[in-house]
Amino acid sequence: MNIDEKLAHLREAMDKSSLKNVTSDEQKISDYVFSKKHKRSSIFSNSKRTLQITTSIIGVLALCILMIYTSMGDNNYFNPSDPGEQPFVDPFVAKEKEKYQVVVVHSTSTEESEWNHLYKKQPIEQYVSNTRVLNKESKKAQSLISRYSNEEEKTRYPVAFVFNSEQMVFKTSEKEQLKTYLTSLHTPPAEKSPLGEYMLAGITLGQPFQKVTDTLGRTADVFKAREDQNQGPVMLFREEGSFAINVTLDNNQHTVNGINVYVDQLKNEEWKKKVPSTKQESIETFGNPKDIKTYKCQDNSTCTIHTYNDMYVRFKANSNDIANIEYLSPERQRQYKQRFLSKEKGKYYVVLIQGEASNAGGSEWDDVIREQLSTKMTGYTSSPGLVGDFDFWFINRYNVKEAPVAVVTDTEGMVFKAHTVEELKEFFEEK
């Protein structure tokens, strides 16, 4: 319907109403209607409305850009994570702070069982509770390997992982590397122990474990003694395959309480400079000995021991050259003593050094000892060698000069020394 038809209808309606006498200018009405229609057809005809529309469009675009930017970053404000969600924690981490967990993954063969027990040979036994052992075919092992291996990396078995209480800190397929690393984890205590009077190769009694490794370096040969030996772990330092320096830690595994230097095995020039090798050098370094003892060592030769405060210098047979030096704290000497004492009052312990008798009738001594073992003894130690082959702290303590000899002890110390089988028989017959 065009405008003229609309006006005709309007006029007809008006004639039938009270507006029938109203007159109008058709051209003006037509122009007015067309002008309103034109304004409605243009959304930009009003500057205020145009500004509102433009602002809305810019706002929508800015919001879209913000959403894209935040979704690419670490923080997604429009899809926040579950507030209860926790960061990933490896299931193999140690359960306590300042402690460690070792996990060893084997192939189908577990012949390398030493891997599973290395922690027992370290001075950090109190820091590593145990070793978890996995087969590489297990889901746990596969998950562990995938987390800590590159795609190009070929895993060699066994492989060990060491965890602290937060994360994995060490990984290796080399057993010696694992030994060294476990040793390095030991943390010395804050308290200080009294230091020794003498220095050997730059170390002395009472020094913390860390001082030993700083001075002598690290060693893979760290062993925990048997329970019946009643002592802490021992660090063994080799020179061309032979043991040159042994360092014993106290039972708390914190500080040095024993040093044994095999002088003739020293090859390291720095160590040799700090250890006397002759009688003259020993006196110049340590002063005159408090006591001098001699004993029969080998081929009817004579060996000598110089005794200082808690230190023993043993010389080679018929020589002024030093064989080895042993420096022991009072606690370490007490441990030595306990090894050769009876464990029960009213009974005895026998240390038998057979010497040459081991090749001629030495078994007679053993026969006598075995007869008394179940009724009058708690145990015995039998050495087939000469006096010089036995523990020289013991032979110095009990003034043992020649073999064969049987040293009988009770719970306090030596009570009898027999040089013949008959003397030993008579001793037990009287008890």
C-alpha positions as CSV (number, residue, x, y, z in Angstrom):
1,M,0.0,0.0,0.0
2,N,1.5,3.3,-1.1
3,I,1.3,6.6,0.7
4,D,-1.6,7.9,-1.4
5,E,-3.7,4.9,-0.6
6,K,-2.9,5.3,3.1
7,L,-3.9,9.0,3.0
8,A,-7.2,8.1,1.2
9,H,-8.1,5.6,4.0
10,L,-7.2,8.1,6.6
11,R,-9.4,10.7,5.1
12,E,-12.3,8.2,4.8
13,A,-11.9,7.3,8.5
14,M,-11.8,11.0,9.6
15,D,-15.0,11.8,7.6
16,K,-16.8,9.2,9.8
17,S,-15.5,10.7,13.0
18,S,-15.4,14.0,14.8
19,L,-12.3,14.9,12.7
20,K,-14.3,15.1,9.4
21,N,-14.1,18.9,9.2
22,V,-10.3,19.0,9.8
23,T,-8.3,20.0,6.8
24,S,-4.8,19.0,5.9
25,D,-2.0,19.6,3.4
26,E,-1.4,16.3,1.8
27,Q,2.0,17.3,0.5
28,K,3.3,18.3,4.0
29,I,2.0,15.0,5.5
30,S,3.7,13.0,2.8
31,D,7.0,14.8,3.3
32,Y,6.8,14.4,7.1
33,V,6.2,10.6,6.9
34,F,9.0,10.1,4.4
35,S,11.5,12.0,6.6
36,K,10.7,9.8,9.7
37,K,11.1,6.7,7.6
38,H,14.5,7.8,6.4
39,K,15.7,8.5,9.9
40,R,14.7,5.0,11.1
41,S,16.4,3.4,8.2
42,S,19.9,4.8,9.1
43,I,21.5,3.6,12.4
44,F,24.2,6.2,12.1
45,S,22.0,9.2,11.7
46,N,22.2,9.8,15.5
47,S,25.7,10.6,16.7
48,K,25.0,9.5,20.3
49,R,23.7,6.1,19.2
50,T,26.7,5.7,16.8
51,L,29.1,6.3,19.7
52,Q,27.3,3.7,21.9
53,I,27.4,1.1,19.1
54,T,31.1,1.8,18.4
55,T,32.0,1.5,22.1
56,S,30.2,-1.8,22.4
57,I,32.0,-3.3,19.4
58,I,35.4,-2.2,20.8
59,G,34.6,-3.7,24.2
60,V,33.6,-7.1,22.6
61,L,36.8,-7.2,20.6
62,A,38.9,-6.4,23.7
63,L,37.2,-9.1,25.7
64,C,37.9,-11.7,22.9
65,I,41.6,-10.7,22.8
66,L,41.9,-11.0,26.6
67,M,40.3,-14.5,26.6
68,I,42.8,-15.6,23.8
69,Y,45.8,-14.2,25.7
70,T,45.0,-15.7,29.1
71,S,44.2,-19.1,27.6
72,M,47.7,-19.2,26.2
73,G,49.4,-18.4,29.5
74,D,49.7,-20.2,32.8
75,N,46.6,-18.5,34.3
76,N,43.3,-19.2,32.8
77,Y,40.8,-16.8,34.5
78,F,37.9,-18.1,32.6
79,N,38.4,-21.8,33.3
80,P,40.0,-21.8,36.8
81,S,41.4,-25.1,38.1
82,D,39.8,-27.0,40.8
83,P,40.8,-25.3,44.1
84,G,41.2,-28.8,45.6
85,E,43.7,-29.9,42.9
86,Q,47.3,-30.4,44.2
87,P,50.6,-30.3,42.2
88,F,52.0,-33.6,41.1
89,V,54.1,-35.3,43.8
90,D,56.2,-38.3,42.8
91,P,55.0,-41.4,44.8
92,F,58.6,-42.4,45.4
93,V,59.7,-39.3,47.3
94,A,61.0,-39.9,50.9
95,K,58.3,-39.7,53.5
96,E,60.4,-37.5,55.9
97,K,62.4,-34.3,55.3
98,E,66.2,-34.7,55.2
99,K,65.8,-38.3,54.4
100,Y,66.2,-40.2,51.1
101,Q,64.5,-43.0,49.2
102,V,66.4,-45.2,46.8
103,V,64.6,-47.0,44.0
104,V,66.4,-49.6,41.9
105,V,64.9,-50.9,38.7
106,H,66.2,-54.3,37.5
107,S,65.8,-56.1,34.2
108,T,64.1,-59.6,34.5
109,S,67.3,-60.8,36.1
110,T,68.1,-59.6,39.7
111,E,71.5,-61.1,40.0
112,E,73.0,-57.7,40.9
113,S,71.5,-57.9,44.4
114,E,74.2,-55.7,45.8
115,W,72.3,-52.7,44.3
116,N,69.5,-53.4,46.7
117,H,71.7,-53.2,49.8
118,L,74.1,-50.4,49.1
119,Y,72.4,-48.0,51.6
120,K,73.5,-50.4,54.4
121,K,77.1,-49.8,53.6
122,Q,76.9,-46.0,53.7
123,P,77.5,-43.6,56.6
124,I,74.0,-42.4,55.9
125,E,72.1,-45.5,56.9
126,Q,70.1,-43.4,59.3
127,Y,69.1,-41.2,56.4
128,V,68.0,-43.9,54.0
129,S,65.4,-46.2,55.4
130,N,65.5,-48.9,52.7
131,T,65.7,-49.5,49.0
132,R,62.6,-50.1,46.8
133,V,63.2,-52.7,44.1
134,L,61.1,-52.8,40.9
135,N,61.1,-55.0,37.9
136,K,61.3,-53.1,34.6
137,E,58.2,-54.8,33.3
138,S,56.0,-53.5,36.1
139,K,53.8,-50.5,35.6
140,K,55.4,-48.5,38.4
141,A,58.8,-49.0,36.9
142,Q,57.7,-48.1,33.4
143,S,56.0,-44.9,34.7
144,L,59.1,-44.0,36.7
145,I,61.4,-44.6,33.7
146,S,59.2,-42.5,31.4
147,R,59.2,-39.6,33.8
148,Y,62.9,-39.3,34.1
149,S,64.2,-40.4,30.7
150,N,64.5,-38.7,27.3
151,E,62.9,-40.4,24.3
152,E,66.3,-40.8,22.7
153,E,67.9,-42.2,25.9
154,K,68.4,-45.9,26.1
155,T,68.0,-47.2,29.7
156,R,70.6,-49.5,31.0
157,Y,69.7,-51.9,33.9
158,P,69.9,-51.9,36.8
159,V,69.2,-48.2,37.1
160,A,68.9,-46.4,40.5
161,F,66.9,-43.3,41.4
162,V,67.5,-41.3,44.6
163,F,64.7,-39.1,45.9
164,N,64.6,-36.6,48.7
165,S,61.3,-35.5,50.3
166,E,60.4,-33.4,47.3
167,Q,61.8,-34.7,44.1
168,M,64.2,-37.0,42.3
169,V,67.8,-35.8,42.9
170,F,70.1,-38.4,41.3
171,K,69.9,-41.1,38.7
172,T,72.6,-43.6,37.5
173,S,73.2,-47.0,36.0
174,E,76.7,-47.2,37.5
175,K,77.0,-48.9,40.9
176,E,80.2,-47.1,41.9
177,Q,78.5,-43.8,41.2
178,L,75.6,-44.7,43.4
179,K,78.0,-45.7,46.2
180,T,79.8,-42.4,46.0
181,Y,76.6,-40.3,45.8
182,L,75.0,-42.0,48.8
183,T,78.2,-41.4,50.8
184,S,78.0,-37.7,49.8
185,L,74.5,-37.3,51.3
186,H,75.8,-37.5,54.8
187,T,75.3,-34.3,56.8
188,P,77.5,-33.8,59.8
189,P,75.9,-32.6,63.0
190,A,76.3,-29.0,64.3
191,E,77.9,-30.0,67.5
192,K,81.7,-30.4,67.6
193,S,83.7,-33.3,69.1
194,P,87.1,-32.8,70.8
195,L,89.8,-32.9,68.2
196,G,92.7,-35.3,68.4
197,E,96.3,-34.4,69.4
198,Y,98.0,-35.7,66.2
199,M,97.3,-35.2,62.5
200,L,97.6,-38.1,59.9
201,A,97.4,-37.2,56.2
202,G,95.6,-34.0,57.1
203,I,92.9,-35.5,59.3
204,T,92.5,-36.3,63.0
205,L,90.1,-37.8,65.6
206,G,86.9,-35.9,66.2
207,Q,86.6,-34.3,62.8
208,P,83.3,-34.5,61.0
209,F,82.7,-36.9,58.1
210,Q,82.6,-33.9,55.7
211,K,86.1,-32.8,56.7
212,V,87.4,-36.3,55.8
213,T,86.0,-36.2,52.3
214,D,87.2,-32.6,51.8
215,T,90.7,-33.7,52.7
216,L,91.0,-37.2,51.3
217,G,88.3,-37.1,48.7
218,R,85.3,-39.5,48.4
219,T,85.6,-43.2,48.3
220,A,83.2,-45.9,47.1
221,D,84.5,-48.3,49.7
222,V,82.4,-47.5,52.7
223,F,81.4,-50.5,54.8
224,K,79.3,-51.1,57.9
225,A,80.8,-53.5,60.3
226,R,79.1,-56.6,61.6
227,E,76.9,-56.1,64.6
228,D,79.2,-58.2,66.8
229,Q,82.1,-55.9,65.9
230,N,80.4,-53.1,67.8
231,Q,81.7,-50.2,65.7
232,G,80.6,-47.6,63.2
233,P,81.1,-47.7,59.4
234,V,84.6,-47.7,57.9
235,M,85.8,-45.6,54.9
236,L,88.6,-47.4,53.0
237,F,90.9,-45.3,50.7
238,R,92.9,-47.3,48.2
239,E,96.2,-46.6,46.5
240,E,96.7,-48.7,43.3
241,G,94.3,-51.3,44.6
242,S,95.7,-51.6,48.1
243,F,94.2,-50.1,51.2
244,A,96.3,-47.1,52.3
245,I,94.1,-45.3,54.8
246,N,91.1,-46.6,56.8
247,V,88.9,-44.1,58.6
248,T,86.3,-45.4,61.2
249,L,83.3,-43.2,62.2
250,D,81.7,-43.3,65.5
251,N,78.4,-45.2,66.1
252,N,76.4,-42.1,65.4
253,Q,78.2,-41.9,62.1
254,H,79.2,-38.3,62.6
255,T,82.8,-38.0,63.5
256,V,86.2,-39.8,63.1
257,N,87.1,-42.1,66.0
258,G,89.8,-44.3,64.3
259,I,92.5,-43.8,61.7
260,N,94.7,-46.5,60.3
261,V,97.5,-45.6,57.9
262,Y,99.4,-48.2,56.0
263,V,102.5,-46.1,55.4
264,D,104.2,-48.4,52.9
265,Q,101.1,-48.3,50.7
266,L,100.9,-44.5,50.4
267,K,101.5,-43.3,46.8
268,N,99.7,-39.9,47.0
269,E,102.4,-37.3,47.4
270,E,100.2,-35.0,49.4
271,W,99.4,-37.8,51.8
272,K,103.0,-38.9,52.1
273,K,104.1,-35.4,53.0
274,K,101.8,-35.5,56.0
275,V,102.7,-38.9,57.4
276,P,106.1,-39.9,58.8
277,S,107.7,-42.9,57.2
278,T,110.7,-43.6,59.5
279,K,111.5,-43.7,63.2
280,Q,113.4,-40.4,63.0
281,E,110.5,-38.7,61.2
282,S,108.1,-40.1,63.7
283,I,110.0,-38.7,66.7
284,E,110.3,-35.3,65.0
285,T,106.6,-35.3,64.3
286,F,105.1,-36.8,67.4
287,G,107.9,-36.5,69.9
288,N,109.3,-39.3,72.1
289,P,107.0,-42.2,72.6
290,K,105.5,-42.9,76.0
291,D,106.3,-46.6,75.7
292,I,108.2,-49.0,73.4
293,K,107.4,-52.7,73.1
294,T,109.0,-55.4,70.9
295,Y,107.6,-58.8,69.8
296,K,108.4,-61.7,67.5
297,C,106.8,-61.1,64.1
298,Q,108.2,-63.2,61.3
299,D,111.2,-65.5,60.6
300,N,112.4,-64.9,64.1
301,S,112.5,-61.2,63.4
302,T,111.7,-58.5,65.9
303,C,109.1,-55.8,65.4
304,T,108.7,-52.7,67.5
305,I,105.7,-50.6,68.6
306,H,106.0,-47.0,69.8
307,T,103.0,-46.0,71.9
308,Y,101.8,-42.4,72.2
309,N,98.5,-41.0,73.6
310,D,96.0,-43.2,71.9
311,M,98.3,-43.7,68.9
312,Y,100.5,-46.7,68.0
313,V,103.3,-46.7,65.5
314,R,104.4,-50.1,64.3
315,F,107.7,-50.6,62.5
316,K,108.7,-53.2,60.0
317,A,110.7,-56.3,61.1
318,N,114.3,-55.4,62.1
319,S,113.8,-51.9,60.5
320,N,113.3,-48.3,61.4
321,D,110.8,-47.9,58.6
322,I,107.2,-47.5,59.7
323,A,104.7,-50.3,58.6
324,N,101.5,-48.6,59.8
325,I,100.1,-46.1,62.3
326,E,96.9,-46.6,64.2
327,Y,95.2,-43.7,66.0
328,L,92.2,-44.6,68.1
329,S,89.9,-42.6,70.3
330,P,89.2,-43.9,73.8
331,E,85.8,-45.0,72.6
332,R,87.3,-46.9,69.7
333,Q,89.8,-48.6,72.0
334,R,86.9,-49.6,74.3
335,Q,85.2,-51.1,71.2
336,Y,88.4,-53.1,70.4
337,K,88.6,-54.3,73.9
338,Q,84.9,-55.4,74.0
339,R,85.5,-57.6,70.9
340,F,87.9,-59.8,72.9
341,L,86.0,-60.0,76.2
342,S,83.7,-62.7,77.6
343,K,80.0,-61.8,77.1
344,E,79.0,-63.5,80.4
345,K,80.2,-63.3,83.9
346,G,81.7,-66.5,85.2
347,K,82.7,-67.5,81.7
348,Y,85.8,-66.8,79.5
349,Y,86.8,-65.8,76.0
350,V,90.0,-67.1,74.4
351,V,92.2,-65.4,71.7
352,L,94.5,-68.0,70.2
353,I,97.5,-66.9,68.1
354,Q,99.0,-70.2,66.9
355,G,102.1,-68.9,65.1
356,E,104.3,-71.8,63.8
357,A,102.2,-74.2,65.8
358,S,99.5,-73.9,63.1
359,N,101.7,-76.1,60.9
360,A,102.5,-78.6,63.6
361,G,99.9,-79.8,66.0
362,G,98.1,-76.5,66.1
363,S,94.8,-78.4,66.2
364,E,95.5,-79.5,69.8
365,W,94.8,-75.9,70.9
366,D,91.5,-75.9,69.1
367,D,90.5,-79.2,70.6
368,V,91.0,-77.9,74.1
369,I,89.1,-74.7,73.4
370,R,86.2,-76.6,71.8
371,E,85.9,-78.9,74.8
372,Q,85.3,-75.9,77.1
373,L,83.2,-73.8,74.6
374,S,79.8,-75.0,75.7
375,T,80.4,-74.9,79.5
376,K,83.1,-72.4,80.4
377,M,83.5,-70.1,77.4
378,T,81.3,-67.6,75.4
379,G,83.5,-67.7,72.3
380,Y,87.0,-67.5,70.9
381,T,89.2,-66.1,68.1
382,S,91.8,-68.3,66.4
383,S,94.6,-66.8,64.3
384,P,96.9,-69.2,62.4
385,G,99.5,-66.5,61.8
386,L,102.3,-65.0,63.8
387,V,102.0,-62.3,66.5
388,G,102.8,-59.6,63.9
389,D,99.9,-60.8,61.7
390,F,97.3,-60.2,64.5
391,D,95.7,-57.0,65.6
392,F,98.6,-55.0,67.0
393,W,96.4,-53.0,69.3
394,F,95.6,-56.3,71.1
395,I,99.2,-57.5,71.2
396,N,100.3,-54.2,72.5
397,R,97.5,-54.0,75.1
398,Y,98.2,-57.5,76.5
399,N,102.0,-57.4,75.9
400,V,102.0,-60.5,73.6
401,K,105.5,-61.1,72.4
402,E,105.5,-64.5,70.7
403,A,103.3,-67.4,69.6
404,P,101.8,-69.8,70.1
405,V,99.8,-68.1,72.9
406,A,96.3,-68.2,74.2
407,V,95.0,-65.1,75.9
408,V,92.1,-65.8,78.2
409,T,89.8,-62.9,79.2
410,D,86.7,-62.5,81.4
411,T,84.2,-59.6,81.2
412,E,86.8,-57.0,82.4
413,G,90.1,-58.0,80.7
414,M,92.9,-60.6,80.5
415,V,93.0,-63.1,83.3
416,F,95.5,-65.7,82.0
417,K,98.1,-66.2,79.3
418,A,99.0,-69.7,78.2
419,H,102.0,-70.6,76.0
420,T,101.4,-74.3,75.9
421,V,98.4,-76.5,75.5
422,E,99.0,-78.0,78.9
423,E,98.9,-74.6,80.6
424,L,95.5,-73.9,78.9
425,K,94.2,-77.3,80.0
426,E,95.2,-76.8,83.6
427,F,93.6,-73.3,83.7
428,F,90.2,-74.7,82.7
429,E,90.5,-77.8,84.9
430,E,90.8,-75.5,87.9
431,K,87.7,-73.5,87.0
